[in-house]
């Protein structure tokens, strides 16, 4: 699928924006999708991708499980006004994703 083809590899993003937090996922960028290269060494995320909307909306596809996970949130007023910042990668969301996808990826 073209949308999940790497456009900017993780290494290039580190060169441009600095080293990534080792406690978060390492992602490359495709066409509107973030490609999960590594999430805390858990190979259940091999081939997984996620898209992140403004304010914390997420859709994640974990190909090894043939699973989609979606999360919708309501923005609070300070965020809508740009007073608070929503992180691109929400550790709470990925903690939940990790609970439903805890093991190794399924093999075909």
C-alpha positions in Angstrom: 0.0 0.0 0.0 1.5 3.3 -1.1 0.3 5.3 2.0 2.4 3.1 4.3 5.6 3.3 2.1 8.4 5.0 4.0 9.0 8.6 2.9 11.2 9.7 5.8 13.1 7.0 7.7 13.4 7.1 11.4 17.2 7.8 11.2 16.5 10.9 9.1 14.0 12.1 11.6 16.6 11.7 14.4 19.1 13.6 12.4 16.7 16.5 11.8 14.9 16.6 15.1 17.3 15.0 17.6 17.5 11.6 19.3 14.2 9.9 20.1 13.2 9.0 23.6 14.1 5.3 24.0 10.9 4.8 26.1 8.7 5.8 23.1 8.2 4.1 19.8 10.5 4.7 16.9 8.6 5.7 13.8 9.3 6.4 10.2 6.9 8.5 8.2 4.9 7.5 5.1 2.1 9.3 3.3 0.0 10.6 6.2 0.8 7.4 8.3 3.5 6.9 10.9 5.2 3.5 10.5 6.1 1.9 13.7 9.6 0.6 13.3 10.0 -0.4 17.0 8.0 -0.1 20.1 10.0 -1.1 23.2 11.5 -4.1 21.3 8.1 -5.8 21.0 8.0 -7.4 17.6 4.1 -7.6 17.8 4.4 -4.1 16.1 6.3 -5.3 13.0 4.5 -3.7 10.1 2.2 -1.6 12.3 1.2 1.9 11.3 -0.7 4.7 13.0 -2.2 8.0 11.9 -2.5 10.8 14.4 -5.1 13.6 14.2 -5.0 17.0 15.9 -5.8 16.8 19.6 -5.1 13.1 20.1 -7.2 11.1 17.7 -5.5 7.9 16.7 -6.0 5.0 14.3 -3.5 2.2 14.5 -3.3 -0.8 12.3 -1.4 -3.8 13.5 -0.9 -6.0 10.5 0.4 -9.1 12.4 -2.9 -9.2 14.3 -5.1 -7.9 11.4 -6.4 -5.4 14.0 -7.4 -1.7 13.8 -7.6 0.4 17.0 -9.2 3.8 17.0 -9.3 6.4 19.7 -11.3 9.6 19.6 -10.9 12.4 22.1 -12.7 15.6 22.9 -10.4 18.7 22.9 -10.5 20.8 26.0 -10.7 24.6 25.6 -7.0 25.4 26.4 -5.9 22.9 23.7 -8.3 24.4 21.2 -6.9 27.8 21.9 -3.3 26.6 21.5 -2.5 27.2 25.2 -1.7 23.5 25.9 0.2 21.1 23.7 -0.9 17.7 22.6 2.1 15.4 22.1 2.4 13.7 18.8 2.8 10.4 20.6 0.5 9.9 23.5 2.1 7.5 26.0 -1.4 6.7 27.5 -2.8 5.7 24.1 0.2 3.4 23.3 0.0 1.9 26.8 -3.6 0.9 26.0 -2.6 -0.4 22.6 0.2 -2.4 24.2 -2.4 -4.0 26.6 -4.5 -5.3 23.6 -1.4 -6.3 21.6 0.9 -7.7 24.3 2.7 -10.6 22.6 4.6 -11.4 19.5 3.0 -10.8 16.1 1.1 -13.7 14.7 2.7 -15.6 11.8 0.7 -16.4 8.7 
